[in-house]
Amino acid sequence: MAELDYSRKFLVLIDDTKECDRAVSFAAHRVKRTGGTLVLLSVIDSEDFGQFIGVADAMRAEARDEAERMLDTRIARIRDIGQVRTETVIREGRPEEAIEQLILADPGIGILVLAAGQSDKGPGPMVTHFAAHNRLHILVTIVPGAMTNEEIVAVA
């Protein structure tokens, strides 16, 4: 691939945590400044679907609606930032595995952006997993939990 053809993609996992908004903010401002695409991934936990025979399809549909709602909410916030190219992806499974599979399937993804939590239990499961088990050959950017939105914008 020629250097001029390269378009870096930043990947952010979309969920209902406070950390998610900080990761989206950093990635969106970074894409706005440097170019590229922001890939928003929402993962539906499908483990419980098999336990409820007969209602699995309804549970899956509800989970997909919720995933789309979370993505739409983040896209609306990104629009306030300005011109930022976005892609959305919805997958089923465990978040760590879905992230790894998407990165393997899309060689344009070069940076995974996570934000650390501020609880006494540590930075969060995604940060812990990818800081310790990053076999993906991409950069992992971790936004500190204590950073304000103004600080995030300043360093993005």
C-alpha positions in Angstrom: 0.0 0.0 0.0 1.4 3.4 -0.9 1.9 5.9 1.9 -0.5 8.3 0.2 -3.3 5.7 0.2 -3.1 5.1 4.0 -6.0 6.3 6.0 -5.6 5.6 9.7 -8.6 4.3 11.6 -9.2 4.8 15.3 -11.3 2.1 17.0 -13.4 2.8 20.1 -15.6 0.3 21.9 -19.1 1.9 22.5 -20.8 0.9 25.8 -22.6 2.6 28.6 -19.6 3.4 30.7 -18.3 6.9 31.6 -15.0 5.9 30.1 -16.5 5.5 26.7 -17.3 9.2 26.3 -13.7 10.1 27.1 -12.3 7.6 24.5 -14.8 8.9 21.9 -13.9 12.5 22.6 -10.1 11.9 22.3 -10.5 9.8 19.1 -12.9 12.2 17.4 -10.7 15.2 18.1 -7.7 13.3 17.0 -9.4 12.3 13.7 -10.5 15.9 13.2 -6.9 17.1 13.6 -5.0 14.4 11.7 -7.5 12.8 9.3 -8.7 9.3 9.1 -11.8 7.6 10.3 -13.3 6.9 13.7 -14.7 3.3 13.9 -17.4 2.9 16.6 -17.9 -0.7 17.7 -20.8 -1.8 19.8 -20.8 -5.4 21.0 -24.0 -7.3 21.9 -23.4 -9.9 24.7 -25.1 -12.9 23.2 -24.2 -15.4 26.0 -27.7 -15.3 27.6 -29.6 -15.7 24.4 -29.3 -19.4 24.4 -30.6 -19.8 27.9 -34.0 -18.5 27.0 -35.3 -20.6 24.2 -38.1 -19.0 22.3 -37.3 -15.5 23.2 -33.7 -15.4 21.9 -34.7 -13.5 18.7 -36.6 -10.9 20.7 -33.7 -10.5 23.1 -31.3 -10.2 20.2 -33.5 -7.5 18.5 -33.8 -5.5 21.8 -30.0 -5.7 22.3 -29.4 -4.6 18.7 -31.8 -1.6 19.2 -29.9 -0.6 22.3 -26.6 -0.9 20.5 -27.9 1.3 17.7 -29.2 3.8 20.2 -25.8 4.0 21.9 -24.1 4.5 18.5 -26.5 7.2 17.5 -25.9 9.0 20.7 -22.2 9.0 20.2 -22.5 10.0 16.5 -24.6 13.0 17.6 -21.9 14.1 20.0 -19.2 13.7 17.3 -21.2 15.9 14.9 -20.8 18.7 17.5 -17.0 18.3 17.2 -17.1 18.9 13.5 -16.2 17.0 10.3 -15.2 13.5 11.5 -15.6 10.5 9.3 -17.2 7.6 11.1 -18.0 4.0 10.6 -20.2 1.9 12.9 -20.0 -1.8 13.5 -22.2 -4.0 15.6 -21.0 -7.5 16.6 -22.1 -10.2 19.0 -19.9 -11.9 21.6 -17.4 -10.8 24.2 -16.0 -7.3 23.7 -12.3 -8.4 23.8 -12.9 -11.0 21.1 -15.0 -8.7 19.0 -12.3 -6.0 19.1 -9.6 -8.5 18.1 -11.7 -10.0 15.3 -12.6 -6.6 13.8 -8.9 -5.5 13.9 -7.9 -8.6 12.1 -10.6 -8.1 9.5 -9.9 -4.4 8.9 -6.2 -3.8 8.3 -6.9 0.0 8.2 -7.4 0.1 12.0 -4.2 1.3 13.5 -5.1 2.6 16.9 -7.4 1.2 19.6 -8.5 4.0 22.0 -9.6 3.1 25.5 -10.2 5.2 28.5 -9.2 4.1 32.0 -11.7 4.0 34.8 -11.2 5.6 38.2 -12.5 2.9 40.5 -10.5 1.2 43.2 -10.8 -2.0 41.2 -8.4 -0.8 38.5 -8.5 0.8 35.1 -11.3 -1.5 33.8 -11.4 -4.8 32.0 -10.7 -3.6 28.5 -7.6 -1.6 29.6 -6.4 -4.5 31.7 -6.9 -7.0 28.9 -5.3 -5.0 26.0 -2.4 -3.6 28.1 -1.5 -7.2 29.1 -2.5 -9.2 26.0 -2.0 -7.0 23.0 -1.2 -9.4 20.2 -2.7 -7.2 17.6 0.2 -5.2 16.2 -1.6 -1.9 16.6 -1.2 1.0 19.0 -3.4 1.1 22.1 -4.0 4.6 23.4 -5.3 4.8 27.0 -7.0 8.1 28.0 -6.4 8.6 31.8 -9.6 8.6 33.8 -8.8 11.8 35.6 -8.5 13.9 32.4 -11.2 16.5 31.8 -12.7 17.0 28.4 -10.7 20.2 28.0 -7.5 18.4 28.7 -8.4 15.6 26.3 -9.1 18.1 23.5 -5.8 19.9 24.2 -3.7 16.7 23.7 -5.7 15.2 20.9 
